[in-house]
């Protein structure tokens, strides 16, 4: 942990206070200029877009993943392994390859537009690729298994007798879901949301390929500062601001949860 995590993190933290060299690289002139530049409206817009897409991805993954996880957990034991295998099969293929596949499906002459036009649903192709919608689709597809697996683990431990007892007491379906199932599977919901939100916030492959230059997220901005502009100090500062936002959100939730339990 010290060699492969703490030491590199400390090095990036020190670099975030340095200055960019004339031809790139690092000059050891320390200041807070990099962190002050982060609040520029141009970069704040990128942060806001990233937060919006990450939140939307998390919500959609939860809405889609919860029924799927519940169905898998309540399936016969001999089928649960099959469904979980199907959920994890995408991991067998490189994420970059899968993203390129979505590019072929979402482009104007791609599979989705061709099918929709063949069925008479649309008269002309819909421009989906290189838009926030395409990025959202790619993020939901990529991170949905990270929501399903912890939800399945939490729902699988839920005793069916608890649900049956609520129904025996004439609780409507929405009350069974909201008052019994959701509270008792909350650890899985929280774990799934964290596993989806954090990588979605820093994603750069999906927005780079599906969103193009018009849908830059924080991950793309950091990559651009490091590899294109070669402004390592500013890229490091953006990275630590992103880490701080995520850490602050997790700590705020943990404190609120601890206060509620007390």
LINWO-V476231 format. One record per residue. OMEGA is omega in whole degrees, -180 to 180 (none if undefined). Layout:
omega
OMEGA
OMEGA
//
This chain:
omega
-179
-175
-172
-180
-174
-177
177
180
178
179
178
179
178
-180
-178
178
-179
-179
178
177
-178
-180
-177
-179
-172
169
-173
172
-168
177
178
-174
-178
-180
177
179
-178
-177
174
-178
179
-178
176
177
178
178
-179
178
-179
179
-179
-179
179
177
179
178
-179
-179
-180
177
178
-180
-180
-174
-177
178
180
179
179
179
180
-177
-178
175
174
-175
-178
-180
-177
178
179
-179
178
177
179
177
-175
-178
178
179
-180
-179
180
-177
179
179
180
178
175
178
177
176
180
-179
-173
-177
-173
180
-177
-174
-176
179
180
179
-179
178
178
178
179
-179
178
-179
-179
-178
176
-180
180
-178
-178
178
176
179
179
178
180
178
-180
180
179
178
-175
-173
179
178
179
175
-175
-173
177
176
178
-179
-179
-178
-179
179
180
-179
178
-179
178
178
180
179
179
179
177
178
174
175
176
-175
-179
179
177
180
-171
-175
-177
-172
-177
179
-176
177
-177
178
178
178
-180
-180
180
-180
179
-179
179
-173
-174
178
177
-179
-178
-178
177
180
-177
178
-179
-176
-176
-178
-178
-178
-176
-178
179
175
-175
178
177
180
179
178
-179
-179
-178
-168
-177
-179
-177
176
-177
180
-179
176
178
179
178
180
-179
174
178
177
179
179
180
-179
179
179
180
180
178
178
-178
179
179
179
178
178
-179
-179
178
none
//
